[in-house]
Amino acid sequence: MAADHRFAVAVGGNRGEVAATLNWAAALLEADGLVRVTIRSSLHRTAAVGGPMGQGDFLNGAWVVTTDFGPHQLLHRLQAVETACGRTRTITWGPRTCDLDLLLAEDGRICASSVLTLPHPRLHLRAFVLAPLAEIAPDWRIPGVGQVSQLAAALAAPLSSPAPVKA
């Protein structure tokens, strides 16, 4: 494998043994040698964003993968791995055993098709995705938006406190 392309993938889940499932997902992804998980972030526990009320917290992380695949081929492979790990798509933003989202290409390529938007359209708005991504690819740039580490820092910064008011 020449491994010409590097992509960032968000990983996570909130059903079952998520860390073990993500390890299995990485093994499945790499099974034929056409995709390699070259860097893994730590896993971050975060509250669910969107979807049904009352679902459990997510474990979220990020991987850098290296492959000769183009973005559509990689998306297809990621979705096949999700399915093999027990992912069902019945509830939008609902609980899941394994979530693998193609986020960004290191080379800044942009893709807009009926099945894939690259970079991920909400990447720059999601601290739960940017924080682990900044651990492993801080200098990568989201085209037209900015550098991953700077965007992660901006979302992690606390809101400014109001000026003191004299009574």
C-alpha positions as CSV (number, residue, x, y, z in Angstrom):
1,M,0.0,0.0,0.0
2,A,1.5,3.3,-1.0
3,A,-0.7,5.1,1.5
4,D,-0.8,8.4,-0.2
5,H,-3.8,9.9,1.6
6,R,-4.3,10.8,5.3
7,F,-7.8,11.4,6.7
8,A,-9.2,12.3,10.1
9,V,-12.0,10.1,11.4
10,A,-14.2,10.9,14.4
11,V,-14.9,7.7,16.5
12,G,-17.3,7.1,19.3
13,G,-20.3,5.4,20.7
14,N,-22.6,5.2,23.7
15,R,-23.9,1.6,23.8
16,G,-22.1,-1.4,25.1
17,E,-18.3,-1.5,25.7
18,V,-17.4,1.4,23.5
19,A,-13.6,1.3,24.0
20,A,-13.5,-2.4,23.1
21,T,-15.8,-1.9,20.2
22,L,-13.6,0.9,18.8
23,N,-10.5,-1.4,19.1
24,W,-12.4,-4.0,17.2
25,A,-13.5,-1.4,14.6
26,A,-9.8,-0.4,14.1
27,A,-8.9,-4.1,13.6
28,L,-11.7,-4.5,11.1
29,L,-10.7,-1.4,9.3
30,E,-7.1,-2.6,9.0
31,A,-7.9,-6.2,8.3
32,D,-6.9,-6.3,4.6
33,G,-4.1,-3.8,4.8
34,L,-5.7,-1.2,2.6
35,V,-6.3,1.2,5.5
36,R,-4.1,1.9,8.5
37,V,-5.0,3.6,11.7
38,T,-1.8,5.5,12.3
39,I,-2.7,7.8,15.2
40,R,-5.4,7.5,17.9
41,S,-6.5,10.2,20.3
42,S,-7.5,9.5,23.9
43,L,-11.2,8.9,24.4
44,H,-13.3,11.8,25.9
45,R,-16.6,11.2,27.8
46,T,-19.2,13.8,26.7
47,A,-22.9,14.3,27.0
48,A,-25.0,13.3,23.9
49,V,-25.6,16.2,21.5
50,G,-28.9,16.1,19.7
51,G,-31.0,13.0,19.3
52,P,-33.4,11.6,21.9
53,M,-33.4,12.8,25.4
54,G,-32.0,10.5,28.1
55,Q,-29.5,8.6,26.0
56,G,-26.2,7.9,27.8
57,D,-22.9,9.8,27.5
58,F,-20.7,9.2,24.5
59,L,-17.0,8.2,24.4
60,N,-15.5,10.3,21.6
61,G,-12.1,10.2,20.0
62,A,-10.4,10.6,16.7
63,W,-8.1,8.6,14.4
64,V,-5.8,9.6,11.6
65,V,-6.0,6.9,8.9
66,T,-3.7,6.4,6.0
67,T,-4.9,4.8,2.7
68,D,-4.8,4.8,-1.0
69,F,-8.6,5.1,-1.0
70,G,-10.3,8.2,-2.0
71,P,-12.9,9.7,0.3
72,H,-15.9,7.9,-1.1
73,Q,-14.1,4.5,-0.9
74,L,-13.1,5.3,2.7
75,L,-16.6,6.3,3.6
76,H,-18.0,3.0,2.3
77,R,-15.4,1.1,4.3
78,L,-16.2,3.1,7.5
79,Q,-19.9,2.4,7.1
80,A,-19.2,-1.3,6.6
81,V,-17.2,-1.4,9.8
82,E,-19.9,0.4,11.7
83,T,-22.4,-2.2,10.5
84,A,-20.1,-5.1,11.5
85,C,-19.8,-3.5,15.0
86,G,-23.6,-3.5,15.4
87,R,-24.5,0.0,14.3
88,T,-28.1,0.4,13.2
89,R,-29.4,3.6,11.7
90,T,-33.0,3.8,13.0
91,I,-32.9,7.0,15.1
92,T,-31.2,10.2,13.9
93,W,-28.4,11.0,16.3
94,G,-29.6,8.1,18.5
95,P,-27.6,5.8,20.6
96,R,-25.0,3.7,18.8
97,T,-22.4,1.0,19.4
98,C,-19.9,2.5,16.9
99,D,-19.8,5.8,15.1
100,L,-17.1,6.4,12.5
101,D,-17.4,9.8,10.8
102,L,-15.0,10.9,8.0
103,L,-14.1,14.4,9.0
104,L,-11.2,15.9,7.0
105,A,-8.5,15.2,4.5
106,E,-5.0,16.3,5.5
107,D,-4.4,17.7,2.0
108,G,-7.5,19.9,2.4
109,R,-9.5,18.3,-0.4
110,I,-13.2,19.3,-0.6
111,C,-15.9,16.9,-1.6
112,A,-19.6,17.6,-2.0
113,S,-21.8,14.7,-3.2
114,S,-25.1,13.3,-2.3
115,V,-23.5,10.9,0.2
116,L,-20.4,12.8,1.5
117,T,-19.5,16.3,2.4
118,L,-15.8,16.8,3.2
119,P,-14.8,18.4,5.4
120,H,-17.6,17.3,7.7
121,P,-20.1,20.2,7.6
122,R,-20.4,20.6,11.4
123,L,-16.8,19.7,12.4
124,H,-15.9,23.3,13.3
125,L,-18.9,23.6,15.6
126,R,-18.3,20.5,17.7
127,A,-16.0,20.6,20.7
128,F,-16.5,16.9,21.3
129,V,-14.9,16.3,17.8
130,L,-12.3,19.1,17.7
131,A,-10.8,18.3,21.2
132,P,-9.7,14.8,20.3
133,L,-8.8,15.8,16.8
134,A,-6.5,18.6,18.1
135,E,-4.6,16.0,20.1
136,I,-3.5,14.1,17.0
137,A,-3.7,16.6,14.1
138,P,-3.4,20.1,15.7
139,D,-1.9,21.7,12.6
140,W,-4.4,20.4,10.1
141,R,-6.6,23.0,8.5
142,I,-10.3,23.0,7.8
143,P,-10.6,24.7,4.4
144,G,-12.2,28.1,4.7
145,V,-12.5,27.8,8.5
146,G,-9.2,27.6,10.2
147,Q,-6.6,25.5,12.0
148,V,-7.9,22.5,14.1
149,S,-6.0,23.5,17.3
150,Q,-7.2,27.1,17.2
151,L,-10.8,26.1,16.6
152,A,-10.7,23.5,19.4
153,A,-9.2,26.1,21.8
154,A,-11.9,28.6,20.9
155,L,-14.7,26.2,21.6
156,A,-13.1,25.0,24.9
157,A,-12.6,28.6,26.2
158,P,-15.1,29.5,28.9
159,L,-17.6,32.2,28.2
160,S,-16.4,35.6,29.3
161,S,-17.8,36.5,32.7
162,P,-19.9,39.6,33.0
163,A,-18.4,42.8,34.4
164,P,-19.0,43.4,38.1
165,V,-22.1,45.4,38.8
166,K,-22.2,47.8,41.7
167,A,-25.4,47.8,43.7
